[in-house]
Each structure stands twice: as C-alpha cells, then as structure tokens.
Amino acid sequence: MELLTLGLFCGALLGCILLHWSILYALVFGLALFWIYGRKKGFHWGQLAHMSLTGIKTAKNILVVFLLIGMLTALWRACGTVPLIICESVGLIGPHTMLLMAFLLNCGISVLTGTAFGTAATMGVICMTMAVTLQVNPILAGGAVLSGVFFGDRLSPVSTSALLVGELTGTSVFDNIRRMLPTTVAPFLLSCAIYGVLGFLSHGGGEPPDLWLLFSKEFSFHWSMLLPALAILALSILKVQVKMAMAVSIGAGILVCLFVRQLELWEILRLLVIGYQAIDPEVASMLNGGGVVSMLQVAVIVCLSSAYAGIFQETGLLNQVKAWIAHLSRRIGPYGGILVTSIFGGMVSCNQTLNIMLTYQLCDDLGEEPAALAIDLEDTAVVVSPLIPWSIACTAPMASIGAPVAGAVAACFLYLLPICRLVGKLCLQRGKRGVTHPI
C-alpha cells in the first residue's frame, strides 16, 4: 500500500507538470492521499490533523522569514539598490567575457538578494539580452546564468533554501555558509575557467545596451541606494540574527524610498505587499516583482510539505524507501545516498523546496550529524533541482530570461559541485579502507 500511495502522489506531481497546472493541486491531493493512508492504518482523523499541524509548526520561523524576504526584494527594487548595482556591473561585459561575467554577476546579485528567481528576472534578463546583442550562444549563456543564480541561492544568508535547510536540520545559516565555503572553491574556480575558455573561443560581436539610459527613465541614482545591501552584508559578517538583519535592511530601504526617491508612504506599504511595479514598460520587464504576495506560493508549499513530514513520521509511510536508501548509503556512503535521493526526489517533486524537504525526510536517519547533513543537502537537493529539465527550478528561470531549457547542460557549477563532493567522499572512503586493510 505504501508504494501505491507514493506512486499516486508522484503521478499527480508529474500530471500537473505535463498539464501546466500549479503544483499546489498535486500537493493538496497528496495531503488528502496521505490522510487516507493514515486512516487505513488505523489513525483517527483527529490524530491525522494533529500530525499535520505538528509538522506545520516546525516551519513557523521559516514562514516569517519568507514574508520578510518578500518585502526586502520589493524594497531593493523600489529604492534603486538592484538597478544601481546592475548598472555599475554591466560595464565589465564584452563579447569574450560575456559567459564568465554572466556567471559572476549573477553569483553576486543572488548572494545579495538570496533569490534565484529574482536574480534571473533582473541580472539574468540583462545578461541574456546582452548575449543576444553580442551574438553569444544562448545555450551557453543560459547555463552561465542558471549556475550564477543558484550559486547565491545556496550561499546567501537570506536565501529561502538556505534558511529552509537550517530550519530542518536545526543549524545556523551563518555556520552552514562557513562550512560550505571549502566545498565551493574547487567547483567555482573550475566553472570560471570553463566559462573563461568558452568565452575566449566564442566569435561574438556587437555593442551592449546602455542600461544607465534605460534605468534613468525610472530612477535618479544616489549613493544612498546601496545602504540596504550594505546593511545586509555588514550584519551578516557580524552574524546578526537573520530576521534582525533583514528588518534593518527593510528599514533602510523604506528610508531611501521616502527621502531619496520621495515615494508616498501608502505607495511603500502597497509595494511591500504586492511588489514593485515600474511605470516604464522596459524597466518593468526587468524589475517588477517581490512583495509578500510573491512568497505566498512557496510558503504554502512549505506548509503542505511540513504537514507531510508529521504524517510520514507517525504512520511510517516512508520506512520501506528509507530502508532502501540506508542500504545504498552503506555501499556509496551517506553523501552518495543523499545525492541519489535528491536526483530522484527532484525528478518526482519538480520543485526545489519540496525536493529539499523530501530528501531530508528520507535521509535524516543515515547517521549524519545535523551540521554535516545540512551541507550535504546544500550540495545535493539545492543544486540538483535546477538541472532537471521539467523542474520549476529550471523552467521558471530559463523562461524568465528567454533561454532554452537545454541551457541546463551548460550550468557547470551545478554539475561540478556534487561531482567534486562525491569524488572526494569516495576517495576518502577508499583511503580509510586502504589503511584498515593494507595489501
């Protein structure tokens, strides 16, 4: 009955993707399905409701952070932080540096904003526009952008995925970022080298567009527009609690909107809820977004997935799958088992947030310490999800920047990170065996 239940849930997820329906329909169907399974196992409806609520309560902190992130991303657009950083950066782009700079610039913006989709909709759109202008291969450019937007999605202290991993494992986001740096260096440098060589070999040409002229239709730039970003950077370095750091940045953004951009207070309150909406159509196509509304879908996904966790734990629905994963992990190590789980989890869930939660639920008893499990999740589920062509983590950013989904094959960093980790783990494992059993 367990396999039938999980099979029906997987079928619902894939059906929503094929029919272009919201994945939320499948998640609601899954909750009903798991309740029915629990009822067949002898649990009362009241008990099942309690299991679901218990699971949701574990996510209350991350839900508050999601609301803050929605407000933060809207303010950074409205007060000019994002467009000013973009305009200062794009002068580095040329025909032969296009791929490398597309990767690096999207890395930088995604670390600052903590959102892959938001970065793709701003810096990603600009980089793809320049790639077309400079006659750079759109598959390569799309892969460089995809790598960059998820680089910061993994390493930013205000990233929803990083905060979710920290909440699930009971670890500090700042400590996780510090522990991730050693596993980041090699794949990052290799990605830079690959994009640098590919750019040098390209035959692009043309002139990039004048973004200062474009954004001047909406903004009169001032140095104070950088204050919200500087606040996040400084407070992150000082390891100030994430919610407090975001609150300070939000406060700085409101002040800039009031006194520099001279927006009315009601306008600011409105954009905090529904997001920033530029007047100029060209600027709007690059900058519109953010706000509490933009975070509602991911918040609902987290709530439903958390409700699953409570049911899975009490009913034992995943016990058989967990046994298979434990057997596999004994052969290829815990990290290898988590990586395989995240690949299949991403193929089934079609969503990064759900994949993170499913992978955690299936692998949380492999014997890894919470700190190690957090890094393993960051180096698997977070970066594997955007490599799956039918996953929202791949299709949404690619659609927003106008790149083909095939560009995922050129997302070097997303491949190299788990490969480097797996090779390192297997070499270490063999080394230990060699010491224990010398020939």
C-alpha positions as a Markdown table, in Angstrom:
| # | Residue | x | y | z |
|---|---|---|---|---|
| 1 | Met | 0.0 | 0.0 | 0.0 |
| 2 | Glu | 2.9 | 2.3 | 0.7 |
| 3 | Leu | 4.3 | 2.0 | -2.9 |
| 4 | Leu | 0.8 | 2.6 | -4.4 |
| 5 | Thr | 0.3 | 5.7 | -2.2 |
| 6 | Leu | 3.6 | 7.2 | -3.2 |
| 7 | Gly | 3.1 | 6.2 | -6.8 |
| 8 | Leu | -0.2 | 8.0 | -7.0 |
| 9 | Phe | 1.4 | 11.1 | -5.4 |
| 10 | Cys | 4.2 | 11.0 | -8.0 |
| 11 | Gly | 1.7 | 10.6 | -10.8 |
| 12 | Ala | -0.2 | 13.7 | -9.6 |
| 13 | Leu | 3.0 | 15.8 | -9.5 |
| 14 | Leu | 4.0 | 14.7 | -13.0 |
| 15 | Gly | 0.5 | 15.2 | -14.3 |
| 16 | Cys | 0.4 | 18.8 | -13.0 |
| 17 | Ile | 3.7 | 19.5 | -14.8 |
| 18 | Leu | 2.5 | 17.9 | -18.1 |
| 19 | Leu | -0.8 | 19.8 | -18.0 |
| 20 | His | 0.9 | 23.1 | -16.9 |
| 21 | Trp | -1.2 | 23.2 | -13.7 |
| 22 | Ser | 0.0 | 24.6 | -10.5 |
| 23 | Ile | 2.0 | 22.1 | -8.4 |
| 24 | Leu | -0.2 | 23.1 | -5.5 |
| 25 | Tyr | -3.0 | 21.0 | -6.8 |
| 26 | Ala | -0.8 | 17.9 | -6.6 |
| 27 | Leu | 0.3 | 18.9 | -3.1 |
| 28 | Val | -3.2 | 19.3 | -1.8 |
| 29 | Phe | -4.1 | 15.9 | -3.5 |
| 30 | Gly | -1.1 | 14.4 | -1.8 |
| 31 | Leu | -2.2 | 15.6 | 1.7 |
| 32 | Ala | -5.6 | 14.1 | 1.2 |
| 33 | Leu | -4.0 | 10.9 | -0.1 |
| 34 | Phe | -1.7 | 10.6 | 2.9 |
| 35 | Trp | -4.6 | 11.2 | 5.3 |
| 36 | Ile | -6.5 | 8.3 | 3.6 |
| 37 | Tyr | -3.4 | 6.2 | 4.0 |
| 38 | Gly | -3.2 | 7.1 | 7.7 |
| 39 | Arg | -6.9 | 6.3 | 8.2 |
| 40 | Lys | -6.3 | 2.9 | 6.6 |
| 41 | Lys | -3.5 | 2.3 | 9.1 |
| 42 | Gly | -5.9 | 2.9 | 11.9 |
| 43 | Phe | -5.3 | 6.5 | 12.8 |
| 44 | His | -8.4 | 8.8 | 13.5 |
| 45 | Trp | -9.0 | 12.0 | 11.6 |
| 46 | Gly | -8.2 | 14.0 | 14.7 |
| 47 | Gln | -4.9 | 12.3 | 15.1 |
| 48 | Leu | -4.0 | 12.9 | 11.4 |
| 49 | Ala | -4.9 | 16.6 | 11.8 |
| 50 | His | -2.7 | 16.8 | 14.9 |
| 51 | Met | 0.2 | 15.2 | 12.9 |
| 52 | Ser | -0.2 | 17.7 | 10.1 |
| 53 | Leu | -0.3 | 20.7 | 12.5 |
| 54 | Thr | 2.7 | 19.4 | 14.4 |
| 55 | Gly | 4.6 | 19.3 | 11.1 |
| 56 | Ile | 3.5 | 22.8 | 10.1 |
| 57 | Lys | 4.5 | 24.3 | 13.5 |
| 58 | Thr | 8.1 | 23.2 | 12.8 |
| 59 | Ala | 8.1 | 25.6 | 9.8 |
| 60 | Lys | 6.7 | 28.7 | 11.6 |
| 61 | Asn | 10.1 | 30.5 | 11.8 |
| 62 | Ile | 10.8 | 30.0 | 8.1 |
| 63 | Leu | 7.4 | 31.3 | 7.1 |
| 64 | Val | 8.1 | 34.6 | 9.0 |
| 65 | Val | 11.4 | 34.8 | 7.1 |
| 66 | Phe | 9.7 | 34.3 | 3.8 |
| 67 | Leu | 7.4 | 37.3 | 4.4 |
| 68 | Leu | 10.5 | 39.4 | 5.3 |
| 69 | Ile | 12.2 | 38.3 | 2.1 |
| 70 | Gly | 9.2 | 39.3 | 0.0 |
| 71 | Met | 9.3 | 42.8 | 1.5 |
| 72 | Leu | 13.0 | 43.0 | 1.2 |
| 73 | Thr | 13.2 | 42.1 | -2.5 |
| 74 | Ala | 10.4 | 44.6 | -3.3 |
| 75 | Leu | 12.2 | 47.4 | -1.5 |
| 76 | Trp | 15.5 | 46.7 | -3.1 |
| 77 | Arg | 13.9 | 47.2 | -6.5 |
| 78 | Ala | 11.9 | 50.2 | -5.5 |
| 79 | Cys | 14.6 | 52.1 | -3.7 |
| 80 | Gly | 17.1 | 51.6 | -6.6 |
| 81 | Thr | 19.5 | 49.1 | -4.9 |
| 82 | Val | 19.2 | 46.4 | -7.6 |
| 83 | Pro | 19.3 | 48.6 | -10.7 |
| 84 | Leu | 22.3 | 50.7 | -9.3 |
| 85 | Ile | 24.3 | 47.5 | -8.7 |
| 86 | Ile | 23.4 | 46.2 | -12.1 |
| 87 | Cys | 24.3 | 49.4 | -13.9 |
| 88 | Glu | 27.7 | 49.6 | -12.1 |
| 89 | Ser | 28.4 | 45.9 | -13.0 |
| 90 | Val | 27.5 | 45.5 | -16.7 |
| 91 | Gly | 30.3 | 47.7 | -18.0 |
| 92 | Leu | 32.6 | 44.6 | -17.4 |
| 93 | Ile | 30.8 | 42.6 | -20.1 |
| 94 | Gly | 32.2 | 42.2 | -23.6 |
| 95 | Pro | 31.9 | 39.6 | -26.4 |
| 96 | His | 34.7 | 37.4 | -24.9 |
| 97 | Thr | 34.0 | 38.0 | -21.3 |
| 98 | Met | 30.2 | 37.5 | -21.6 |
| 99 | Leu | 29.9 | 34.0 | -20.3 |
| 100 | Leu | 32.3 | 34.5 | -17.4 |
| 101 | Met | 30.8 | 37.8 | -16.3 |
| 102 | Ala | 27.2 | 36.4 | -16.7 |
| 103 | Phe | 28.2 | 33.7 | -14.2 |
| 104 | Leu | 30.0 | 36.1 | -11.8 |
| 105 | Leu | 27.4 | 38.9 | -11.9 |
| 106 | Asn | 24.5 | 36.5 | -11.3 |
| 107 | Cys | 26.5 | 35.0 | -8.5 |
| 108 | Gly | 26.9 | 38.4 | -6.9 |
| 109 | Ile | 23.3 | 39.5 | -7.2 |
| 110 | Ser | 22.0 | 36.2 | -6.0 |
| 111 | Val | 24.2 | 36.3 | -2.9 |
| 112 | Leu | 22.9 | 39.8 | -2.1 |
| 113 | Thr | 19.3 | 39.1 | -2.7 |
| 114 | Gly | 19.1 | 35.4 | -1.8 |
| 115 | Thr | 16.6 | 34.6 | -4.6 |
| 116 | Ala | 17.4 | 32.6 | -7.7 |
| 117 | Phe | 14.2 | 33.6 | -9.5 |
| 118 | Gly | 14.6 | 37.3 | -8.6 |
| 119 | Thr | 18.1 | 37.3 | -9.8 |
| 120 | Ala | 17.1 | 35.6 | -13.1 |
| 121 | Ala | 14.4 | 38.2 | -13.6 |
| 122 | Thr | 16.8 | 41.1 | -13.2 |
| 123 | Met | 20.5 | 40.4 | -13.8 |
| 124 | Gly | 19.7 | 37.2 | -15.7 |
| 125 | Val | 17.4 | 39.1 | -18.2 |
| 126 | Ile | 20.0 | 41.7 | -18.7 |
| 127 | Cys | 22.8 | 39.2 | -19.3 |
| 128 | Met | 20.7 | 37.2 | -21.8 |
| 129 | Thr | 19.8 | 40.5 | -23.6 |
| 130 | Met | 23.5 | 41.3 | -23.9 |
| 131 | Ala | 24.2 | 37.7 | -25.0 |
| 132 | Val | 21.8 | 38.1 | -27.9 |
| 133 | Thr | 23.2 | 41.5 | -28.8 |
| 134 | Leu | 26.8 | 40.2 | -28.7 |
| 135 | Gln | 25.8 | 37.0 | -30.7 |
| 136 | Val | 26.8 | 34.6 | -27.9 |
| 137 | Asn | 25.4 | 31.1 | -27.9 |
| 138 | Pro | 22.1 | 31.2 | -25.9 |
| 139 | Ile | 22.6 | 27.7 | -24.5 |
| 140 | Leu | 26.0 | 28.6 | -23.1 |
| 141 | Ala | 24.7 | 32.0 | -21.8 |
| 142 | Gly | 21.6 | 30.4 | -20.3 |
| 143 | Gly | 23.8 | 27.8 | -18.5 |
| 144 | Ala | 26.1 | 30.5 | -17.1 |
| 145 | Val | 23.1 | 32.5 | -15.8 |
| 146 | Leu | 21.5 | 29.4 | -14.3 |
| 147 | Ser | 24.7 | 28.5 | -12.5 |
| 148 | Gly | 25.1 | 32.0 | -11.1 |
| 149 | Val | 21.5 | 32.4 | -9.8 |
| 150 | Phe | 21.7 | 29.2 | -7.8 |
| 151 | Phe | 25.2 | 29.9 | -6.6 |
| 152 | Gly | 23.8 | 32.6 | -4.3 |
| 153 | Asp | 20.6 | 30.7 | -3.7 |
| 154 | Arg | 22.9 | 28.2 | -1.9 |
| 155 | Leu | 25.3 | 30.7 | -0.1 |
| 156 | Ser | 23.2 | 33.7 | 0.7 |
| 157 | Pro | 22.2 | 34.3 | 4.4 |
| 158 | Val | 18.8 | 35.5 | 3.1 |
| 159 | Ser | 18.2 | 32.6 | 0.7 |
| 160 | Thr | 14.9 | 30.7 | 1.3 |
| 161 | Ser | 16.6 | 27.4 | 0.5 |
| 162 | Ala | 19.5 | 28.1 | 2.9 |
| 163 | Leu | 17.1 | 29.1 | 5.6 |
| 164 | Leu | 14.9 | 26.1 | 5.0 |
| 165 | Val | 17.9 | 23.7 | 5.3 |
| 166 | Gly | 18.9 | 25.4 | 8.5 |
| 167 | Glu | 15.4 | 25.2 | 9.9 |
| 168 | Leu | 15.1 | 21.5 | 9.0 |
| 169 | Thr | 18.4 | 20.5 | 10.5 |
| 170 | Gly | 18.4 | 22.8 | 13.4 |
| 171 | Thr | 21.6 | 24.5 | 12.4 |
| 172 | Ser | 22.7 | 28.1 | 12.0 |
| 173 | Val | 22.6 | 29.6 | 8.5 |
| 174 | Phe | 25.9 | 31.5 | 9.1 |
| 175 | Asp | 27.7 | 28.4 | 10.3 |
| 176 | Asn | 26.4 | 26.4 | 7.3 |
| 177 | Ile | 27.7 | 29.1 | 4.9 |
| 178 | Arg | 31.1 | 29.0 | 6.6 |
| 179 | Arg | 31.2 | 25.2 | 6.3 |
| 180 | Met | 30.1 | 25.3 | 2.7 |
| 181 | Leu | 32.9 | 27.5 | 1.5 |
| 182 | Pro | 35.5 | 24.7 | 1.3 |
| 183 | Thr | 33.2 | 22.6 | -0.9 |
| 184 | Thr | 32.5 | 25.7 | -3.1 |
| 185 | Val | 36.1 | 26.8 | -4.0 |
| 186 | Ala | 37.0 | 24.0 | -6.5 |
| 187 | Pro | 33.7 | 23.9 | -8.5 |
| 188 | Phe | 33.6 | 27.7 | -8.5 |
| 189 | Leu | 37.1 | 28.0 | -9.9 |
| 190 | Leu | 36.6 | 25.2 | -12.4 |
| 191 | Ser | 33.4 | 26.9 | -13.6 |
| 192 | Cys | 35.2 | 30.2 | -14.0 |
| 193 | Ala | 37.9 | 28.5 | -16.0 |
| 194 | Ile | 35.4 | 26.8 | -18.3 |
| 195 | Tyr | 33.3 | 29.9 | -19.0 |
| 196 | Gly | 36.5 | 31.9 | -19.5 |
| 197 | Val | 37.8 | 29.4 | -22.1 |
| 198 | Leu | 34.4 | 29.1 | -23.8 |
| 199 | Gly | 34.2 | 32.9 | -24.0 |
| 200 | Phe | 37.7 | 33.2 | -25.4 |
| 201 | Leu | 36.8 | 30.7 | -28.1 |
| 202 | Ser | 33.5 | 32.4 | -29.0 |
| 203 | His | 33.0 | 34.6 | -32.1 |
| 204 | Gly | 30.6 | 37.1 | -30.7 |
| 205 | Gly | 30.4 | 40.8 | -31.6 |
| 206 | Gly | 28.3 | 43.9 | -31.2 |
| 207 | Glu | 27.8 | 46.5 | -28.5 |
| 208 | Pro | 25.9 | 46.0 | -25.2 |
| 209 | Pro | 22.8 | 48.2 | -24.5 |
| 210 | Asp | 23.1 | 51.4 | -22.4 |
| 211 | Leu | 21.4 | 50.4 | -19.1 |
| 212 | Trp | 22.1 | 53.7 | -17.4 |
| 213 | Leu | 19.9 | 55.4 | -20.0 |
| 214 | Leu | 17.3 | 52.7 | -19.6 |
| 215 | Phe | 17.0 | 52.8 | -15.8 |
| 216 | Ser | 17.3 | 56.6 | -15.8 |
| 217 | Lys | 13.7 | 56.6 | -17.0 |
| 218 | Glu | 12.6 | 55.4 | -13.6 |
| 219 | Phe | 15.5 | 56.3 | -11.2 |
| 220 | Ser | 17.7 | 59.3 | -10.3 |
| 221 | Phe | 20.6 | 57.3 | -8.8 |
| 222 | His | 22.2 | 58.3 | -5.5 |
| 223 | Trp | 24.9 | 56.5 | -3.4 |
| 224 | Ser | 22.4 | 56.0 | -0.5 |
| 225 | Met | 20.6 | 53.5 | -2.6 |
| 226 | Leu | 23.3 | 51.0 | -1.7 |
| 227 | Leu | 22.6 | 51.2 | 2.0 |
| 228 | Pro | 20.0 | 48.4 | 2.2 |
| 229 | Ala | 22.6 | 46.0 | 0.6 |
| 230 | Leu | 25.4 | 47.2 | 2.7 |
| 231 | Ala | 23.3 | 46.7 | 5.8 |
| 232 | Ile | 22.7 | 43.1 | 4.9 |
| 233 | Leu | 26.4 | 42.5 | 4.2 |
| 234 | Ala | 27.7 | 44.1 | 7.3 |
| 235 | Leu | 25.2 | 42.5 | 9.6 |
| 236 | Ser | 25.8 | 39.1 | 8.0 |
| 237 | Ile | 29.5 | 39.4 | 8.6 |
| 238 | Leu | 28.7 | 40.3 | 12.2 |
| 239 | Lys | 26.5 | 37.2 | 12.4 |
| 240 | Val | 23.5 | 39.2 | 13.5 |
| 241 | Gln | 20.3 | 37.1 | 13.6 |
| 242 | Val | 18.9 | 36.8 | 10.0 |
| 243 | Lys | 15.4 | 38.2 | 10.8 |
| 244 | Met | 17.0 | 41.2 | 12.5 |
| 245 | Ala | 19.4 | 41.8 | 9.6 |
| 246 | Met | 16.6 | 41.7 | 7.1 |
| 247 | Ala | 14.5 | 44.1 | 9.3 |
| 248 | Val | 17.3 | 46.6 | 9.4 |
| 249 | Ser | 17.7 | 46.4 | 5.6 |
| 250 | Ile | 14.0 | 46.8 | 5.2 |
| 251 | Gly | 14.1 | 49.9 | 7.4 |
| 252 | Ala | 17.0 | 51.3 | 5.3 |
| 253 | Gly | 15.0 | 50.6 | 2.1 |
| 254 | Ile | 11.9 | 52.4 | 3.4 |
| 255 | Leu | 14.0 | 55.5 | 4.4 |
| 256 | Val | 15.6 | 55.6 | 0.9 |
| 257 | Cys | 12.2 | 55.3 | -0.7 |
| 258 | Leu | 10.8 | 58.1 | 1.5 |
| 259 | Phe | 13.6 | 60.6 | 1.4 |
| 260 | Val | 15.6 | 59.9 | -1.8 |
| 261 | Arg | 13.0 | 58.5 | -4.2 |
| 262 | Gln | 10.3 | 60.6 | -2.4 |
| 263 | Leu | 7.6 | 57.9 | -2.6 |
| 264 | Glu | 4.5 | 58.3 | -0.6 |
| 265 | Leu | 4.1 | 56.1 | 2.5 |
| 266 | Trp | 1.0 | 54.4 | 1.0 |
| 267 | Glu | 3.0 | 53.5 | -2.1 |
| 268 | Ile | 5.6 | 51.9 | 0.0 |
| 269 | Leu | 3.1 | 49.9 | 2.0 |
| 270 | Arg | 1.4 | 48.8 | -1.2 |
| 271 | Leu | 4.7 | 47.6 | -2.8 |
| 272 | Leu | 5.6 | 45.7 | 0.4 |
| 273 | Val | 2.5 | 43.6 | -0.2 |
| 274 | Ile | 2.1 | 43.3 | -4.0 |
| 275 | Gly | 5.7 | 44.0 | -5.1 |
| 276 | Tyr | 7.4 | 46.8 | -7.1 |
| 277 | Gln | 5.8 | 47.9 | -10.3 |
| 278 | Ala | 7.7 | 50.3 | -12.5 |
| 279 | Ile | 6.0 | 52.8 | -14.7 |
| 280 | Asp | 8.2 | 52.4 | -17.8 |
| 281 | Pro | 7.4 | 49.1 | -19.6 |
| 282 | Glu | 11.0 | 48.3 | -20.4 |
| 283 | Val | 12.1 | 48.8 | -16.8 |
| 284 | Ala | 9.0 | 46.9 | -15.6 |
| 285 | Ser | 10.0 | 43.8 | -17.7 |
| 286 | Met | 13.3 | 43.7 | -15.8 |
| 287 | Leu | 12.5 | 44.9 | -12.3 |
| 288 | Asn | 8.8 | 44.2 | -11.4 |
| 289 | Gly | 8.3 | 41.7 | -8.6 |
| 290 | Gly | 8.9 | 41.0 | -4.9 |
| 291 | Gly | 6.4 | 41.6 | -2.2 |
| 292 | Val | 4.7 | 39.4 | 0.3 |
| 293 | Val | 2.4 | 38.1 | -2.5 |
| 294 | Ser | 5.4 | 36.7 | -4.3 |
| 295 | Met | 6.3 | 34.4 | -1.4 |
| 296 | Leu | 2.8 | 33.0 | -0.9 |
| 297 | Gln | 3.2 | 30.0 | -3.2 |
| 298 | Val | 6.5 | 28.9 | -1.7 |
| 299 | Ala | 5.0 | 29.4 | 1.8 |
| 300 | Val | 2.1 | 27.2 | 1.0 |
| 301 | Ile | 4.4 | 24.6 | -0.4 |
| 302 | Val | 6.4 | 24.6 | 2.8 |
| 303 | Cys | 3.3 | 24.3 | 4.9 |
| 304 | Leu | 2.0 | 21.4 | 2.9 |
| 305 | Ser | 5.4 | 19.7 | 2.8 |
| 306 | Ser | 5.7 | 20.2 | 6.6 |
| 307 | Ala | 2.3 | 18.6 | 7.1 |
| 308 | Tyr | 3.6 | 15.6 | 5.1 |
| 309 | Ala | 6.5 | 15.3 | 7.5 |
| 310 | Gly | 4.3 | 14.9 | 10.5 |
| 311 | Ile | 2.2 | 12.2 | 8.8 |
| 312 | Phe | 5.3 | 10.4 | 7.4 |
| 313 | Gln | 6.9 | 10.2 | 10.9 |
| 314 | Glu | 3.9 | 8.8 | 12.7 |
| 315 | Thr | 2.5 | 6.5 | 10.0 |
| 316 | Gly | 5.8 | 5.0 | 8.8 |
| 317 | Leu | 4.8 | 5.6 | 5.2 |
| 318 | Leu | 8.4 | 6.1 | 4.1 |
| 319 | Asn | 10.0 | 3.3 | 6.1 |
| 320 | Gln | 10.5 | 1.0 | 3.1 |
| 321 | Val | 12.0 | 3.7 | 1.0 |
| 322 | Lys | 14.3 | 4.7 | 3.9 |
| 323 | Ala | 15.5 | 1.1 | 4.2 |
| 324 | Trp | 16.5 | 1.1 | 0.5 |
| 325 | Ile | 18.3 | 4.4 | 0.9 |
| 326 | Ala | 20.1 | 3.2 | 4.0 |
| 327 | His | 21.3 | 0.0 | 2.1 |
| 328 | Leu | 22.5 | 2.2 | -0.8 |
| 329 | Ser | 24.3 | 4.5 | 1.6 |
| 330 | Arg | 26.3 | 1.7 | 3.1 |
| 331 | Arg | 27.7 | 1.0 | -0.4 |
| 332 | Ile | 28.4 | 4.5 | -1.6 |
| 333 | Gly | 28.4 | 6.5 | 1.7 |
| 334 | Pro | 25.8 | 8.8 | 3.2 |
| 335 | Tyr | 26.6 | 11.7 | 0.8 |
| 336 | Gly | 26.2 | 9.3 | -2.2 |
| 337 | Gly | 22.9 | 8.1 | -0.8 |
| 338 | Ile | 21.6 | 11.7 | -0.3 |
| 339 | Leu | 22.8 | 12.7 | -3.8 |
| 340 | Val | 20.9 | 9.8 | -5.4 |
| 341 | Thr | 17.8 | 10.5 | -3.3 |
| 342 | Ser | 17.9 | 14.2 | -4.3 |
| 343 | Ile | 18.1 | 13.3 | -8.0 |
| 344 | Phe | 15.1 | 11.1 | -7.9 |
| 345 | Gly | 13.4 | 13.4 | -5.5 |
| 346 | Gly | 13.9 | 16.3 | -7.9 |
| 347 | Met | 12.6 | 14.3 | -10.8 |
| 348 | Val | 9.4 | 13.5 | -8.9 |
| 349 | Ser | 8.8 | 16.6 | -6.9 |
| 350 | Cys | 9.6 | 19.0 | -9.8 |
| 351 | Asn | 10.3 | 21.7 | -7.2 |
| 352 | Gln | 13.4 | 22.7 | -5.2 |
| 353 | Thr | 11.6 | 23.4 | -1.9 |
| 354 | Leu | 9.7 | 20.1 | -2.0 |
| 355 | Asn | 12.9 | 18.2 | -3.0 |
| 356 | Ile | 14.8 | 19.6 | -0.1 |
| 357 | Met | 12.1 | 18.5 | 2.3 |
| 358 | Leu | 11.7 | 15.1 | 0.8 |
| 359 | Thr | 15.4 | 14.4 | 0.7 |
| 360 | Tyr | 15.7 | 15.5 | 4.3 |
| 361 | Gln | 12.8 | 13.3 | 5.4 |
| 362 | Leu | 14.2 | 10.3 | 3.6 |
| 363 | Cys | 17.8 | 10.7 | 4.7 |
| 364 | Asp | 17.6 | 12.3 | 8.2 |
| 365 | Asp | 18.5 | 9.0 | 9.9 |
| 366 | Leu | 21.6 | 8.0 | 7.9 |
| 367 | Gly | 23.8 | 8.8 | 10.9 |
| 368 | Glu | 25.0 | 12.2 | 9.7 |
| 369 | Glu | 25.4 | 14.9 | 12.3 |
| 370 | Pro | 23.0 | 17.9 | 11.8 |
| 371 | Ala | 25.8 | 20.1 | 10.6 |
| 372 | Ala | 27.0 | 17.5 | 8.1 |
| 373 | Leu | 23.5 | 16.7 | 6.9 |
| 374 | Ala | 22.9 | 20.5 | 6.3 |
| 375 | Ile | 25.9 | 20.8 | 4.0 |
| 376 | Asp | 25.0 | 17.5 | 2.2 |
| 377 | Leu | 21.5 | 18.9 | 1.5 |
| 378 | Glu | 23.0 | 22.2 | 0.2 |
| 379 | Asp | 25.4 | 20.2 | -2.1 |
| 380 | Thr | 22.7 | 17.9 | -3.5 |
| 381 | Ala | 19.0 | 18.9 | -3.4 |
| 382 | Val | 19.6 | 22.7 | -3.7 |
| 383 | Val | 21.8 | 22.4 | -6.8 |
| 384 | Val | 20.4 | 19.3 | -8.4 |
| 385 | Ser | 16.8 | 20.5 | -8.7 |
| 386 | Pro | 17.6 | 23.2 | -11.4 |
| 387 | Leu | 19.3 | 20.6 | -13.5 |
| 388 | Ile | 16.1 | 18.7 | -14.1 |
| 389 | Pro | 14.6 | 20.0 | -17.3 |
| 390 | Trp | 10.9 | 19.7 | -16.2 |
| 391 | Ser | 11.5 | 21.1 | -12.7 |
| 392 | Ile | 10.2 | 24.5 | -11.9 |
| 393 | Ala | 13.7 | 25.3 | -10.6 |
| 394 | Cys | 14.9 | 25.0 | -14.2 |
| 395 | Thr | 12.0 | 26.0 | -16.4 |
| 396 | Ala | 11.0 | 29.2 | -14.5 |
| 397 | Pro | 14.4 | 30.9 | -14.5 |
| 398 | Met | 15.0 | 29.9 | -18.1 |
| 399 | Ala | 11.6 | 31.2 | -19.2 |
| 400 | Ser | 12.1 | 34.5 | -17.4 |
| 401 | Ile | 15.5 | 35.1 | -19.2 |
| 402 | Gly | 14.4 | 33.8 | -22.6 |
| 403 | Ala | 16.9 | 31.0 | -22.7 |
| 404 | Pro | 16.3 | 27.4 | -23.9 |
| 405 | Val | 15.8 | 24.8 | -21.2 |
| 406 | Ala | 18.7 | 23.0 | -22.9 |
| 407 | Gly | 21.0 | 25.6 | -21.3 |
| 408 | Ala | 20.9 | 23.5 | -18.2 |
| 409 | Val | 23.6 | 21.3 | -19.8 |
| 410 | Ala | 25.9 | 24.3 | -19.6 |
| 411 | Ala | 25.2 | 25.0 | -15.9 |
| 412 | Cys | 28.8 | 23.9 | -15.0 |
| 413 | Phe | 28.8 | 24.9 | -11.3 |
| 414 | Leu | 25.6 | 22.9 | -10.6 |
| 415 | Tyr | 27.2 | 19.8 | -12.0 |
| 416 | Leu | 30.7 | 20.2 | -10.7 |
| 417 | Leu | 29.7 | 20.8 | -7.1 |
| 418 | Pro | 28.0 | 17.4 | -6.4 |
| 419 | Ile | 30.6 | 15.6 | -8.6 |
| 420 | Cys | 33.5 | 17.1 | -6.7 |
| 421 | Arg | 31.9 | 16.3 | -3.4 |
| 422 | Leu | 31.1 | 12.7 | -4.5 |
| 423 | Val | 34.6 | 12.0 | -5.8 |
| 424 | Gly | 36.2 | 13.5 | -2.7 |
| 425 | Lys | 33.9 | 11.4 | -0.4 |
| 426 | Leu | 34.6 | 8.2 | -2.4 |
| 427 | Cys | 38.4 | 8.8 | -2.4 |
| 428 | Leu | 38.3 | 9.4 | 1.4 |
| 429 | Gln | 36.3 | 6.3 | 1.9 |
| 430 | Arg | 38.7 | 4.1 | -0.2 |
| 431 | Gly | 41.7 | 5.7 | 1.6 |
| 432 | Lys | 40.2 | 4.7 | 5.0 |
| 433 | Arg | 39.7 | 1.1 | 3.8 |
| 434 | Gly | 43.2 | 1.0 | 2.5 |
| 435 | Val | 44.6 | 2.0 | 5.9 |
| 436 | Thr | 42.3 | -0.5 | 7.7 |
| 437 | His | 43.1 | -3.4 | 5.2 |
| 438 | Pro | 46.6 | -2.8 | 3.9 |
| 439 | Ile | 47.7 | -5.0 | 1.0 |
